[in-house]
Amino acid sequence: MKMDQLLGFRFKETPSDAQIESHILMLRGGYIKNVGSGIFSLYPPAKRIIQKIERIVREEMDAIDGQEIFLPVSMPASLWKESGRYDSVGSELLRFQDRWGSDMVLGMTHEEAVVHLCRDAAQSYQNYPFMVYQIQTKFRDETRPRAGLIRVREFTMKDAYSFHATQEDLEAYYARAHKAYENVFVRCGLPETISVQSDSGMMGGKIAHEFMLITPAGEDYLAICEACDFRSNMEIAPCIVENKAEEAASLEKIHTPGTKTIEALCEFLGITEKQTCKAVLYQKNATVAESAGHDYVVIFIRGDLEVNEIKLRNLLGEEVHPAVDASDAFTCGFIGPVGLQLPKGAVVLYDKSLAGTSNLVTGACEDDYHVKGFTIARDVENVSFCDIAKILDGGICPTCGKPAIALKRGVEVGNIFQLGTKYSESMNMTFLDQNGKTQHPIMGCYGIGVTRTMAAVCEASHDDYGPIWPMAIAPWQVHICAIRGDDPEVKAAANGLYESLQAQGVEVLFDDRKVSAGFMFSDADLMGVPVRVIVSPKTIARGVLELKTRDKSVARDIAIDTAAEEVKALVRELQGA
Amino acid sequence: MKMDQLLGFRFKETPSDAQIESHILMLRGGYIKNVGSGIFSLYPPAKRIIQKIERIVREEMDAIDGQEIFLPVSMPASLWKESGRYDSVGSELLRFQDRWGSDMVLGMTHEEAVVHLCRDAAQSYQNYPFMVYQIQTKFRDETRPRAGLIRVREFTMKDAYSFHATQEDLEAYYARAHKAYENVFVRCGLPETISVQSDSGMMGGKIAHEFMLITPAGEDYLAICEACDFRSNMEIAPCIVENKAEEAASLEKIHTPGTKTIEALCEFLGITEKQTCKAVLYQKNATVAESAGHDYVVIFIRGDLEVNEIKLRNLLGEEVHPAVDASDAFTCGFIGPVGLQLPKGAVVLYDKSLAGTSNLVTGACEDDYHVKGFTIARDVENVSFCDIAKILDGGICPTCGKPAIALKRGVEVGNIFQLGTKYSESMNMTFLDQNGKTQHPIMGCYGIGVTRTMAAVCEASHDDYGPIWPMAIAPWQVHICAIRGDDPEVKAAANGLYESLQAQGVEVLFDDRKVSAGFMFSDADLMGVPVRVIVSPKTIARGVLELKTRDKSVARDIAIDTAAEEVKALVRELQGA
């Protein structure tokens, strides 16, 4: 490819709408263009990278017996009504009507469609197990598209679905898929990707793992133990708190005017947040539209901790949202376990962080008053605790028990789920087992964000001047910079190398534009091609070409007449790496 | 691939909802499954075929300097408002609102998106020409999805767009693209595909060609001259009519009670349709909602001909529809050019077929009366003729003048358009030419229906038992049928051949299921794999395997120990064909 024919353009300025490096560099390098909120077009270099990622994904999916299929982007709503998700999934599921007024959805994931495809085709235990996958456009109507290709509304995804006759078989396959995912990310140039336990969210099922690239640009928080191998999405990491036993003082009401927040209370009394018990109010989503005051959820938690809404949702088995205005039902800012009057339908939950506490300060259920000396075992009857708090940085590891939890940010590049029979039951997919008994197959599902993986690689592998693409997914393998390409000797050497490499199947980007060396090099840095060859009157005068790698690990002169062989050898070496 | 692991199932019965052969066979063979009206999922064999077609398309697009890109399926409506098509295209354009209530569309074609992508990137004449393409899902909300994968709502399409500084350059590139399209269809196994001149429809532009596979299953009518190389979509083929001069009789009113149709009139008077002048009424779409009686279009045409609505639309420059109920404004059934009272805003058009006619019978503009002796040159003042009639089978060729027009049905598998500056002007894409003057680039666009091409190949190449896939796009290259695969000798020979071929990179489907030979062969016929090898106790007893082709052109025994080489040689021979 000649650089002057490549569609796209590169620029120096940091785009005002881009915060993270991959977004900035992929805009500056002519990889992507924003079409609408969370919607991008891809220029040729990005499309080339995507195709290489897809090839790696295909090879790894084929290696674990995957069969490639294709499911539609647009689907009749009836399929999603069968599974129940037409109602249970929020407005990230894009619903629309076609020309006949029929309800339709745009696929954000394809469990329904894949069960529809497979349910006639696998009616005997002999058909199991099998796995099918596709690589395809998905649409998810995100509330907050951000970070370039990291969180978008339309994206390319590989989604795979496995079907099993037994749970053991699913588990064995799940382990194979886990290994295949590790292979994919290593081959794409993200060897530092880790898998963490995760919440299965709207997918359903119990066991799930996310593949996370640790990076400050990530939007997920991970709890990683630095003393053992515990790794979890913070969403589901158990929060372990140890409270020291202390002699209980008597309960005493104190005047705390205007101290509606824990911060204000602590400042007023000169105590730490750990010495308080705070109330956090939620409401169940299902009853938002009904009369106010019903179905509140009151959570008591130690004052220094936060409620983890994912855990709360999983505990309740339904969606919740922070209470909007509860002043009709509660003495807000002064709520405490003692003397609390609950509106009808309300639920009270106590976080584990309160277990074993004594002498806390908490609300007195009366405006401008708190109580001190609150000792939960004494002051609350029949209390039972549950785990609803967010794990803290430096917190106790639930596996090894050491206070070695580090919170890190990560980008999720893949996820795998043991779905169980959620979809095969709701959509009535069955098979006859060896005993002639009707069973629902047990499913797993396995996703990789293809466009997001490209952005993640850029995030993990770049410098101030541009992306540093790994050889396996680089848009081209070699970038020839011919400085003063009009000079006959430069032209002869550069063209000769270009033609020789192309003839040998090496992917070459060839820049012989009449631009300055500085301009050419900054463009080359933005293209991020791993191997660069510089031809100029100066190198010709020395009888050599300059061979460099984008990551600066190689920089040496090579003889003109053996250049093609040396370049090809370096490409092969970097392919093997 | 082992047949017993392949997802999908095959059956004998003709599905009740399928009319054409490709639809029937692709359902029966386990290639596709209907998800909703005009929406299909693809089983693994179909996906494999699609990928091979895509590879051929990519190679041919790359060979004419195409750069692959990716444009979004979902787009903000603002882009389509820029070009004016948000309003001008009918409800086949799927419009929806996202979670914020913003207007969006699903891409049915991508002129707007590609101009958006390219307009910043090609601001100098030095950037021209260039061509970009993508292979991607499109959604078109068709009124009448039909014929399996021939007319669907969601489909995979290759769409390419070229940009040029001059019309000459577009024309030269258009010829290259035409040749590349011929290559694509020959390589995919549709050498009989022809290109015909076509209407540019909603795309805009003047010159356009469609690539048509002639087949009774087609939904387009083509006018093909059997005496010269004239080939055109019937939609735009000029209709040439020769009328013999005749002495004009006088105009005379005649009583023709109840003869509201040309058939009734001819029967009543004992004349032929050619001896009449009929009126056909249309209304312009833009005024449907306004008060009735306005903006009628009255067409007079020789009684044996039909109005071609595409020509009419192009002539008027706007959309029309047959008049719904015009009885308030006209003496319907008895309309004629003489004495016609036109409602306000109405237009009268005379088709060329009336030029030189004498002594026709036509309406008298009075209930139950016609006139005879109508001689247009004498009876209508300042008449001017236009070409609005449909060309007839056996009609006169507009190129060679011989009455050699044959009407044939065809499936459109590709189309190419010289778009001109419709999009670059409306969306303000400009470049500076060599003289520093601002110009709009001149565009071409080039589409291939990938899923439809698969169906077209099946339509062109099948027998009663299944598809006969050409080697270049066949889901597998070789199909091994091991009859009595539990027989140790059969097993050894079949497994040995399977492993040997796979090791040499041949794509093999291997059937060693415990089923009867008849069952196995009818499945194999439905899979349509070009080369088949049969291993059975009988062939083993003869010391051979049977080598056959799906199209029956080859059927011979081969020695067991040289089987792999012979099979591979046949595969290579068929690849070359």
Interface residues (C-beta under 8 A of the other chain):
Chain A: M1 D4 Q5 L6 L7 G8 F9 G30 K33 V35 G36 S37 I39 F40 S41 L42 Y43 P44 A46 K47 R48 I50 Q51 D65 Q67 E68 I69 F70 L71 P72 V73 S74 M75 P76 S78 L79 S91 E92 L94 F96 Q97 D98 R99 S102 M104 L106 A113 H116 L117 C118 D120 A121 A122 Q126 N127 F130 V132 Q134 Q136 T137 F139 D141 T143 R153 E154 T156
Chain B: M1 D4 Q5 L6 L7 G8 F9 G30 K33 V35 G36 S37 I39 F40 S41 L42 Y43 P44 A46 K47 R48 I50 Q51 D65 Q67 E68 I69 F70 L71 P72 V73 S74 M75 P76 S78 L79 S91 E92 L94 F96 Q97 D98 R99 S102 M104 L106 A113 H116 L117 C118 D120 A121 A122 Q126 N127 F130 V132 Q134 Q136 T137 F139 D141 T143 R153 E154 T156
